[in-house]
Amino acid sequence: MLLGIVDIGSNAIKYKIFNTKDNSLVEYYREPLRLGKDAFTQGFLSELTLKQLAIVLERFKRVFSEKNIEKQFYMATSAIRDCTNKDEILSLLKKQNIDLKIISGDTEAGLLKEFKANVDSYAILDIGGGSVEAFVSVNSQTYARSFQLGAVRLLNKDKSYKEKEMSDFGNWLKQYAPVKKLYGLGGNLRAIFEANNHSGPLSSKEFTEFVREYNSVSKKDLIEKFSIPEDRIDIIPLAAEIYELSLASLNCNVIENSFWSISDGLFKQILNRNL
């Protein structure tokens, strides 16, 4: 059976299609749509943005139908979580037969526990547009928390907000230092690696050099030479700051990128619960 999971984030809407017979990922697609621009400045989705969201999800729904996706799950995270008109959003999508679940930050962070690491002490960071979800495993104990530190959110906040949130985040991580490896999920870290023609684990010192190199590349080259999505260009430097703070706070010397996401975590929970 094929199962589709749609993740409605603050900077893009993505879907993953999984095969429940062998638990494999069949297809991934990402559609840029910066819901956070509305959510984090005015507190709600404008009529135009809401219309754009409905069009994208209707298209995803058609794709799922054409591919005979038997089960579909739609989840929204930080941007829609923060919207004062979330009831209007849910009602509109209900008319399209889309049952959207708005998950809490704690639930989002909790999905990271489904990730399988290859070391015994590690941390996972999922840096989104609206929030950062962190998961730490040390001494057979696990800890998870969500922070209002997403890169799109930070673009729309002042310096004092950023400094306070970064300080709180760093202090929380310091409690669990040291860890052997930091796993960074998603496209922001992947873009930094790709711009440096690298894959696999990387030392913290090398990562700092990679960030410096990434920041020296022109926007034109990032897009044309390295195929970095244009909507990521302005948020990657902020994500890099969060990764560098995390490595230092965790006294961690190794960072690695993974294509795993909260959709994979939800998929695993769906299988385990036979939903």
Secondary structure, 3 states (H helix, E strand, C coil): CEEEEEEECCCEEEEEEEECCCCEEEEEEEEECCHHHHHCCCCCCCHHHHHHHHHHHHHHHHHHHHCCCCEEEEEECHHHHHCCCHHHHHHHHHHCCCCEEECCHHHHHHHHHHCCCCCCCEEEEEECCCCEEEEEEECCEEEEEEECCCHHHHHCCCHHHHHHHHHHHHHHHHCCCCCCEEEEECHHHHHHHHHCCCCCCEEHHHHHHHHHHHHHCCHHHHHHCCCCCHHHCCCHHHHHHHHHHHHHHCCCCEEEEECCCHHHHHHHHHHHHCC
